[in-house]
Structures are given as structure tokens and as C-alpha cells.
């Protein structure tokens, strides 16, 4: 808990030394970080984190996929 208070004091001290435009930028960044982590927490709560192969799209691969390319053959 003591380290948390020390960190908060250090952050506030550094932010106070910045010009107001930089402080606004920090505010926007903090809001972005909060929304980023809120979305991740909501995904964890819903167990909707996408995993490999969970999509419903199928892809057709040509039967001659391993055949030599005619565009690069010497003529």
C-alpha cells in the first residue's frame, strides 16, 4: 500500500509540472487505457475471447497449389 501512495504522489508531481496541453493528453491516454482494460475484463467475464479456428468461414484452396508457376518459367 505504501508503494501505491508513493507512485501516486510521484505521478501527480510529474503531471503538475507539465504544461496544460500535455496534461490533457495524459488525461486522454488514461481514458484510453481504462477503456482498453475494461473491454478485456468484460471479455474475460463473458468467456468470449476468440481462439484459433473459431470462425465459421471456409476457404477453398486450389488443387494445383504446389504446381510450378508458369509466370516465372523461362521461355
C-alpha positions as CSV (number, residue, x, y, z in Angstrom):
1,X,0.0,0.0,0.0
2,X,2.9,2.3,0.8
3,X,4.4,1.8,-2.7
4,X,1.0,2.7,-4.2
5,X,0.8,6.0,-2.4
6,X,4.4,6.8,-3.4
7,X,3.6,6.0,-7.0
8,X,0.5,8.2,-6.9
9,X,2.5,11.1,-5.4
10,X,5.2,10.8,-8.0
11,X,2.7,10.7,-10.9
12,X,0.8,13.7,-9.6
13,X,4.0,15.6,-9.0
14,X,5.2,14.9,-12.6
15,X,1.9,15.7,-14.1
16,X,1.7,19.1,-12.3
17,X,5.0,20.1,-13.8
18,X,3.7,19.6,-17.4
19,X,2.0,22.3,-19.5
20,X,-1.8,22.1,-19.6
21,X,-1.9,20.7,-23.2
22,X,0.3,17.8,-22.1
23,X,-1.9,17.2,-19.0
24,X,-4.9,17.0,-21.4
25,X,-3.0,14.4,-23.5
26,X,-2.3,12.4,-20.4
27,X,-6.0,12.5,-19.4
28,X,-6.9,11.2,-22.8
29,X,-4.3,8.4,-22.6
30,X,-5.6,7.4,-19.2
31,X,-9.2,7.3,-20.5
32,X,-8.0,5.1,-23.4
33,X,-6.1,2.7,-21.1
34,X,-9.2,2.4,-18.9
35,X,-11.5,1.6,-21.8
36,X,-8.9,-0.9,-23.1
37,X,-8.7,-2.8,-19.9
38,X,-12.5,-2.6,-19.2
39,X,-13.1,-4.3,-22.6
40,X,-10.6,-7.1,-21.8
41,X,-12.2,-7.6,-18.4
42,X,-15.6,-7.8,-20.0
43,X,-14.3,-10.4,-22.5
44,X,-12.9,-12.5,-19.7
45,X,-16.2,-12.3,-17.8
46,X,-18.1,-13.4,-20.9
47,X,-15.6,-16.0,-21.9
48,X,-15.8,-14.7,-25.4
49,X,-12.1,-14.4,-26.1
50,X,-11.6,-15.5,-29.7
51,X,-9.4,-18.6,-30.3
52,X,-7.8,-20.0,-33.4
53,X,-10.2,-21.8,-35.6
54,X,-13.4,-20.5,-34.0
55,X,-14.6,-18.8,-37.2
56,X,-17.2,-20.1,-39.5
57,X,-15.5,-19.1,-42.8
58,X,-14.2,-21.9,-45.0
59,X,-11.5,-21.3,-47.6
60,X,-11.1,-23.2,-50.9
61,X,-7.5,-24.0,-51.9
62,X,-6.7,-24.8,-55.5
63,X,-5.8,-28.4,-56.2
64,X,-2.6,-27.3,-58.0
65,X,-1.3,-25.1,-55.2
66,X,2.1,-26.8,-55.3
67,X,2.4,-26.7,-59.0
68,X,5.2,-24.5,-60.5
69,X,4.2,-21.0,-61.5
70,X,4.1,-20.5,-65.3
71,X,4.7,-16.8,-64.9
72,X,8.3,-17.5,-63.8
73,X,9.2,-20.2,-66.2
74,X,12.0,-19.3,-68.7
75,X,10.7,-19.2,-72.3
